[in-house]
Amino acid sequence: MSRWKPDAVGRLMGAALALFDEQGYDETTVADIAGRAGLTRRTFFRYFPDKREVLFSGAEHLEQVFAEAVKQAPEAASPMQALRAGLAAACEVFAGVHPYARVRARVIAANPELQERELIKLERLASKVAEALANRTASTSLAVLAADMGARVFHRAFAEWVANDDPDALGPTAARMLDDLGALWDDRP
């Protein structure tokens, strides 16, 4: 088949995920991925610096969407309301990718190196959200705490979402978890 088919990135991502799932992350090489995608190793490295990044290539987009939604929340919104807006926007990024996300989660869960990378990406997400929240509040510590909380809620909601069969449940799950978190310090009976 021709190497010049469109969507090289999508083909590489699909091939990598399938191979990681079939034969394991450690056993899969860049050459295997490129071959499965009908591309060359050189083409692989044009888009990804290493095979790990195939699984994490959308992280910057997620950070941007989450942080931008926090910034764009109404001026009168509290930090929690701005965080809720950011979470909702972040969840929308995953519309239509539930099957891919489930396999990706399974691959990451099977590899400590990838789990570590996922936590690093989560910290970076929290940092970007904290920057966005810092512009909304005079308290840097509140911005950092809220951003850490928002990133953890997103992470837990994502884990629950991929473990279940409802492809539309990510947003509602994240909203419910944020509500549950708020109830932790709600001292009303």
C-alpha angles and dihedrals in degrees: 000000000000119000089214099075112131127258101044091170093053091046092050092048093048093046093047094049093048092049094045089052095044102042106010134262097267093048094052119089131198087247089056091051095047091046093050089049092049092243138108130260088246090058090049091055091047087068106025131035092210141350093267091063091061086073095044103036095115096054095100092051091050091050091050095048094046094046094043092052089051090051092047096051112116114283091242092054117116119235088259092052091048089049090051089053090050093049092050092051092046091052091053089061088071098053109134098009102089096119091049092045092052093054091043090053091050091051092049093047090056095055127059092201090057092045089055091049090050091054091050090052090048090054090050090051090052090050093053091047090048089055090052093047093047088069089057100050137040091224116084090187091055090049092051094045093048092046092050089049092048093049091049092048089051091048093049093044090050091051091050091046095054091046092057135061102238109100091191097053102088097088096044091045092052091047091050092049091050089051090048090051091052089051090060091076098029102113095190115116 
